[in-house]
Each structure stands twice: as structure tokens, then as C-alpha cells.
Amino acid sequence: MAQRTWGLAAAAVALTALAACGEKPQTGAGIRSDAAPYAGTGSSFTQPGWKAGDKASWEAQLKARQQYGQNEYSRTTAK
């Protein structure tokens, strides 16, 4: 009888340990916003020259940042 109790307890512990290893489903799709990204956040910390709500200004700022800030070829100096 004691052997059966120990066996059931070990099985319960094993099942509990295996259940803790499961991964929860990731159903979130990130931040959802109804506002367009170029509409701005209302913060005063913005890039000079960008006007909130102006799509052309937004695209120009993204293009400039990509070209000058994130392009390693334009950031390195020739020796």
C-alpha cells in the first residue's frame, strides 16, 4: 500500500513538473493604434524639421535617418 502511494505521489510530481514546462500561446500582435505613425505622440522631444501630422515630412525624416544615421558606409571615414 505504501509503495502504491509513493508511486502515485511520484507520478503527480512528474506531471506537475511537466505541466510547468509548457509554453503559453503568444496571441498578442503588438501595439495597435488607430492613429497613423506620422500623427505624432504629442511629445516635445521631436526631431527639428519634422511637423506632426505631415506625412511627407515624416517620410523625409525616415529617409534621412536611414541614410545618415543607420548607414554604416556613410558613417565611416575613408583613410
N, C-alpha and C positions, 0 to 999 in steps of 0.2 A: 504494500500500500504506500509506503514512504517513497519507494522507488518511482512509482507512478506519479506521485505528487511532485517529486523533483523533476521528472521528465516533462510534466505539463508546465511547471514553472520555467524551465529552461526554454521550452517552445514558446511560451508567452514572451519571455525576454527577447528571444531571437526575432519574433515577429514585430515586436515594438522597435527593436533596433533597425530592422529592415524598413519599417514604415517611415522612420525618421530620415532615411536616405533618399526618399522620393523628392523630385523637383516639382515645385508648383508651376502651373502653366503661366506663361508670360503673355497676357492678353492685352496689356496696355500698348497703345500705339504712339506714345509720346505726348507732347504738349499739343493740344488742339486749341486753335484760336480762330475766331471769326474775322479778326482784323488782318489786313494784308501786312506783310512784314515791313513794308516801306511806310506804314502809317505811323511808326514810332512808338515809344513807350511813355512819353511824357517826361522823360528824364532830361536834365540839363547837361548831362555828360555825353555829348554827341560830337562827331567829327565836324570841324569847321567846314562850311561849304555845303553841308547836307541839310535839306529842308524836309521836315517831317511831312509825309503825305505826298511828296513829289516822287513819282515812280522813276522818272528819267534821272533825277539827282541820285536816287538810291542805286540805280544800276551803274551810274558813273562812279560812285564811291566804291562799289564792289569791284568794278573793273580795275580801278586804280589800286585798291588794296591787294588784289591778286597780282597785279603786275609789279608793284614796287615793294610790297611788304611780304609777300609769300613766294616770290620767285627767287630762288637761290642764285640763279645766273645773274640777275640784276643786282643782287646784294653783295656778291663777292667782288673784290677789286682785282684787276689784272696786274700781274707782276712783271 
